[in-house]
């Protein structure tokens, strides 16, 4: 049986250490360096021929830098004879898994092609934006669910009184409905429209049964905060007495923190697929549980 080791990239150092500890595996020594002009360099200080390596690296902002670091490390490891499983807790470009407007590139397909070209044999992520995106990969790819972890945290720490769980749009409705079922709460779905050119978000406010209720918005990615803000405004206009949000991947780019503060949210909670002050729910055990099931 091949020796298994963990290499934690700079985007997921703490999460990588937690996964290694959970699996009882050693870690690899390697150097990731970024030069003043933005170029990246990777140096491996270990022999890995015949070994199975879990390369753990999220691709949150700066997205392209973290993605390229992942590719550099995977290429070096595979060149040196290692079997590489890329563990990418937050998988960037997953929202561009099809051609939404004429002439657009299907960027997730490019990521899948690059990963294969550098020797990645398997890829594990957490709550990919759409399961359809998995079909773009030509090697085994799996999306771990963080929903049970988020439900556990919401029940034990947020202590909401009989909340209504809301999906801010149709795209995340299955994930949010699963959350509601595990929580034992009522589920509602909002209707969201997004201008594909400007990115502006609108949420319809018709017939929301939230009068006097605590509302818990559940989403997979919180980026600029625009979707959450629009959803929060809609339910507050509908008479909700309090609004909280949980998300899997908390990017919080630009002025997202200020946007959410203005939305009047009681709680903002995400997982540690991306480091940050709101990312309080640990997914290392969920990732480790899946990695334990993998054959050589």
C-alpha angles and dihedrals in degrees: 000000000000118000113253123217138171126231111192113203123216092261093058107028098136095039090047091053090049092051091048090050092047091051094042091236133143123243131235126240112232139145126232112190132181117200123217091260091056099256116140131223131191126197123185117207100189144064111252105166110142093005127122112234128196103206106198116196130141117210100219120139126343074049102177093045093052092043092051091048088054091051094046093051094045091050094050093046094049092045088055092054102263125140104235126210110183111214105195107175092186111032111203121215091028089125090062096064096131141022103274095171126028112274097018119138117238093235098184088059089056090051089051091050093048092049091053092045092057093050106265107158098185136010129206122189137167121249100336110213093249128008088222088073091067089070091066091070119086093202131055111297128175135186116213116209120235092183095100090052092050092048091051091050094046092051096045102036111022097045098196117183109240095321128199109231114218134195109210092212144004094261094068098034098107092051092047093046089053088052091051093049093050091046093045093235137133115268128218132174126212124210112239129185124193127193102233091210103042099025092228113156129214128182123199114231101200120139102344112175096209103110108147093353135126108242126208115194114204122196137159100225129027106191117148092359092237096123094047092047092051091047092048092050091050096052093043089054086050090060103263112162094212140004130207131171135211123188135176099222117033109194097158095189125185112344095346094124092054091045091055093044089056090050090068097235119174096205134016113188132168137161129263095254080109121032116241146113095272094046099095105144116090116220097178093104092050091051092044092050090058095043089055089061095057121106122220 
